Amino acid sequence: MIITGKYPNLRLRRNRKTDWSRRLVQENNLSVNDLILPIFIVDGKNKIESVKSMPGIYRHTVDKIPLIIDRAVKYKIPMVALFPHTSSKLKNNSGLEAINENNLICKAIRLIKKKYKNKIGIMCDVALDPYTSHGHDGLLEKGKILNDETIEILIRQSLLQAEMGCDVIAPSDMMDGRIGKIRKALDKNKFQNVQILSYAAKYASSFYGPFREAVGSKRSLKGDKKTYQMDFNNSAEALREIALDIKEGADMVMIKPGMPYLDIIKSAKENFKIPILAYQVSGEYSMIKNAINKKIVDKNIIIETLSAFKRAGASAVVTYFADEVAKFLE
Ligand code: PBG
């Protein structure tokens, strides 16, 4: 970069001196179009229950979902992400509830699509962890997570979600080869227009703790996810993961967690011409929310963190603040 001129003629503060001027030279602009709202769904009727580890976040029964979607549609949030809290009675070793057409996710997709048509997009995780008794994203045999056998059930889960009306299939388990296989199966079954958002670079992270309570997999999880999720020391590997998923047919890729991984978002953006999404995960949410509630920081911190994602190059951010921020931006 060449800098011409020097102080005292050159003064960068000139552009910052008034509000209008700061707005004029602003390089990024957070809008409601950048927000994806996660929704936790729980079994039963007429129930809204709080998630202990995530202040301000609730699980809704399917019949209560319109309360949230009405608001999301009003604010023009482009997409919601659905996550089920599956009763432990329905969990087993192979996570078969994932392919039950009357599971919570399927019921929720049907309701939302029927009531809201294409006014809002629906994205669903494709992974087994909300459904397995051991809490892992894949099939577990003799202490090992099986790759290829897991892909077979993920394909069926993807096809089922697509059939229900899911717009964006989001494989989030970090298995090898799944994007290509899922794309092929979708195309073969006339779901050519269903988008795939690959959680291409997902790290084995302690920031997921509160989410696991929210979906009820915390107590059941045995061990960690380090044989499939990425080591947080690595960044070249993230680019390899992304390159492979793009080659296999991903329409968008996700980096997760969010804020501690802005470097990955930025280098993904520089290296690939594909929409890069970020996930400000549950641990990030709860830390920020607790600090705001305790008045340690003021709530502008929310906009600041989301703007940081934009600056790093994210096209959109999955955030538990989506609702609150959309209201604020309105
Ligand atoms: C599981 C999944 C996880 C999250 C989204 N999908 C957790 C995990 O991998 O254990 C975490 C999201 C969050 O923490 O907000 N496939």
Boltz pocket constraint, residues with backbone or C-beta under 6 A from the ligand:
constraints:
  - pocket:
      binder: B
      contacts: [[A, 125], [A, 127], [A, 129], [A, 135], [A, 137], [A, 172], [A, 173], [A, 207], [A, 208], [A, 209], [A, 210], [A, 211], [A, 212], [A, 225], [A, 280], [A, 281], [A, 282], [A, 283]]
      max_distance: 6.0
